[in-house]
Protein backbone atom coordinates (compact mmCIF):
# COMPACT_ATOMS: atom_id res chain seq x y z
CA UNK A 1 0.00 0.00 0.00
CA UNK A 2 1.28 3.45 -0.90
CA UNK A 3 2.24 5.69 2.01
CA UNK A 4 -0.21 8.39 0.90
CA UNK A 5 -3.06 5.87 0.83
CA UNK A 6 -2.11 4.53 4.25
CA UNK A 7 -1.95 8.07 5.69
CA UNK A 8 -5.30 8.93 4.12
CA UNK A 9 -6.99 5.81 5.49
CA UNK A 10 -5.34 5.95 8.92
CA UNK A 11 -4.06 9.49 9.54
CA UNK A 12 -1.53 9.91 12.32
CA UNK A 13 -1.69 12.53 15.08
CA UNK A 14 0.21 15.14 13.06
CA UNK A 15 -2.14 14.83 10.10
CA UNK A 16 -5.25 14.89 12.29
CA UNK A 17 -4.00 17.95 14.20
CA UNK A 18 -3.19 19.83 11.00
CA UNK A 19 -6.51 18.88 9.40
CA UNK A 20 -8.54 19.88 12.46
CA UNK A 21 -6.71 23.19 12.77
CA UNK A 22 -7.06 23.94 9.06
CA UNK A 23 -10.77 23.12 9.00
CA UNK A 24 -11.53 25.17 12.10
CA UNK A 25 -9.55 28.12 10.70
CA UNK A 26 -11.23 27.87 7.29
CA UNK A 27 -14.63 27.93 8.95
CA UNK A 28 -13.78 30.87 11.22
CA UNK A 29 -12.22 32.97 8.47
CA UNK A 30 -14.95 32.17 5.92
CA UNK A 31 -17.57 33.34 8.43
CA UNK A 32 -15.48 36.43 9.24
CA UNK A 33 -15.13 37.28 5.54
CA UNK A 34 -18.91 37.11 5.18
CA UNK A 35 -19.13 39.70 7.99
CA UNK A 36 -16.79 42.18 6.29
CA UNK A 37 -13.39 40.89 7.42
CA UNK A 38 -12.19 39.47 4.10
CA UNK A 39 -8.67 40.83 4.67
CA UNK A 40 -8.08 38.72 7.81
CA UNK A 41 -5.94 35.62 7.36
CA UNK A 42 -5.40 32.57 9.59
CA UNK A 43 -1.83 33.68 10.41
CA UNK A 44 -3.36 36.78 12.04
CA UNK A 45 -4.81 34.47 14.68
CA UNK A 46 -1.34 34.28 16.24
CA UNK A 47 -2.00 37.83 17.45
CA UNK A 48 -5.76 38.24 17.54
CA UNK A 49 -6.51 34.97 19.36
CA UNK A 50 -4.34 36.00 22.33
CA UNK A 51 -4.63 39.79 22.32
CA UNK A 52 -6.07 41.40 25.46
CA UNK A 53 -8.47 44.32 25.07
CA UNK A 54 -6.12 46.58 27.05
CA UNK A 55 -3.12 45.47 25.00
CA UNK A 56 -0.40 42.84 25.14
CA UNK A 57 3.35 43.06 24.67
CA UNK A 58 4.66 41.51 21.43
CA UNK A 59 6.99 39.19 23.37
CA UNK A 60 4.02 37.80 25.30
CA UNK A 61 2.04 37.31 22.09
CA UNK A 62 5.00 35.44 20.60
CA UNK A 63 5.24 33.20 23.66
CA UNK A 64 1.50 32.46 23.74
CA UNK A 65 1.35 31.70 20.01
CA UNK A 66 4.57 29.70 19.97
CA UNK A 67 6.12 32.01 17.38
CA UNK A 68 9.46 33.77 17.33
CA UNK A 69 9.62 37.52 17.86
CA UNK A 70 10.52 38.25 14.23
CA UNK A 71 7.52 36.35 12.88
CA UNK A 72 5.26 37.98 15.46
CA UNK A 73 6.60 41.43 14.51
CA UNK A 74 5.79 40.82 10.85
CA UNK A 75 2.24 39.71 11.67
CA UNK A 76 1.74 42.74 13.94
CA UNK A 77 3.01 45.05 11.17
CA UNK A 78 0.50 43.54 8.76
CA UNK A 79 -2.38 43.83 11.23
CA UNK A 80 -1.45 47.44 11.93
CA UNK A 81 -1.52 48.24 8.19
CA UNK A 82 -4.94 46.56 7.94
CA UNK A 83 -6.31 48.56 10.87
CA UNK A 84 -6.79 45.74 13.40
CA UNK A 85 -4.17 46.85 15.95
CA UNK A 86 -2.06 49.83 16.95
CA UNK A 87 1.12 50.17 18.98
CA UNK A 88 1.02 52.21 22.19
CA UNK A 89 3.58 52.85 24.92
CA UNK A 90 3.25 50.44 27.85
CA UNK A 91 2.30 52.53 30.91
CA UNK A 92 4.25 50.09 33.11
CA UNK A 93 7.45 50.60 31.06
CA UNK A 94 7.55 53.51 28.61
CA UNK A 95 10.36 51.80 26.67
CA UNK A 96 8.08 48.87 25.86
CA UNK A 97 5.15 48.82 23.45
CA UNK A 98 1.73 47.28 23.82
CA UNK A 99 -0.22 45.92 20.88
CA UNK A 100 -3.77 47.21 21.35
CA UNK A 101 -6.79 46.22 19.27
CA UNK A 102 -8.56 48.97 17.34
CA UNK A 103 -12.37 49.06 17.20
CA UNK A 104 -12.12 46.93 14.05
CA UNK A 105 -9.82 44.51 15.83
CA UNK A 106 -12.17 44.26 18.82
CA UNK A 107 -15.14 43.58 16.54
CA UNK A 108 -13.16 40.83 14.80
CA UNK A 109 -12.02 39.32 18.11
CA UNK A 110 -15.55 39.25 19.55
CA UNK A 111 -17.02 37.87 16.34
CA UNK A 112 -14.46 35.09 16.02
CA UNK A 113 -14.81 34.20 19.72
CA UNK A 114 -18.51 33.69 18.98
CA UNK A 115 -17.68 31.59 15.90
CA UNK A 116 -15.35 29.35 17.92
CA UNK A 117 -18.05 28.91 20.54
CA UNK A 118 -20.56 27.96 17.83
CA UNK A 119 -18.13 25.45 16.30
CA UNK A 120 -17.50 23.93 19.72
CA UNK A 121 -21.24 23.71 20.41
CA UNK A 122 -21.71 21.97 17.06
CA UNK A 123 -18.99 19.45 17.84
CA UNK A 124 -20.45 18.85 21.31
CA UNK A 125 -23.83 18.19 19.69
CA UNK A 126 -22.25 15.82 17.18
CA UNK A 127 -20.09 13.89 19.66
CA UNK A 128 -22.16 14.35 22.80
CA UNK A 129 -21.35 16.80 25.59
CA UNK A 130 -19.36 14.37 27.77
CA UNK A 131 -17.30 12.87 24.94
CA UNK A 132 -16.54 16.38 23.67
CA UNK A 133 -15.38 17.51 27.14
CA UNK A 134 -13.17 14.40 27.30
CA UNK A 135 -11.82 15.12 23.82
CA UNK A 136 -10.99 18.73 24.79
CA UNK A 137 -9.29 17.60 27.99
CA UNK A 138 -7.25 14.91 26.21
CA UNK A 139 -6.31 17.29 23.40
CA UNK A 140 -5.17 19.89 25.92
CA UNK A 141 -3.16 17.33 27.86
CA UNK A 142 -1.52 15.99 24.69
CA UNK A 143 -0.71 19.52 23.54
CA UNK A 144 0.93 20.56 26.80
CA UNK A 145 2.88 17.29 27.05
CA UNK A 146 4.94 18.22 23.98
CA UNK A 147 7.63 20.93 23.98
CA UNK A 148 6.33 24.39 23.12
CA UNK A 149 9.70 25.72 21.94
CA UNK A 150 10.98 25.07 18.46
CA UNK A 151 10.92 26.51 14.97
CA UNK A 152 7.81 28.30 13.77
CA UNK A 153 5.41 26.13 11.83
CA UNK A 154 4.31 29.11 9.76
CA UNK A 155 6.42 32.12 8.85
C-alpha positions, 0 to 999 in steps of 0.5 A: 500500500502506498504511504499516501493511501495509508496516511489517508486511510489511517491518519496519524496525530500530526495529520489529524492535528493539522486537518482539524486546525485547518478546518476550524480556521477555514470555517472561522475565516470564511464566516469572518469574511462574510461579515466584512473581514475578508482581509483577515488571514489565519496567520493573524490568529497568532496575534488576535486569538491571544490579544487582550483588550487593554493590549499585550506586549509583542513578546508575550504574544510570541510566547503564547502563540509559539512564534518567534519575535521576528515572525510575530513582529511581521504579523503585527506590522500587517495587522497594523496596516490593515487597521486591526491593531495599533502600537502604544507605549506600555504605561508600566514601562515607557520603553516597551510597546503594547499591541492594542486592538482597534475598534475593528480589531475588537469587533473581529475578536468578539465575532471570532470568539462567537464563531469558535463557541458555535463550532465547539457547540456543534462538535459537542452536539455531534459527539455528545457533551461528555465525549466532547469535554473528554476530547478537549481535555485529552487534546489539551493534555496531549498539547501541553505534554509536547515541547512548546519551543521550536521553529515556527510552523508558519512564517 
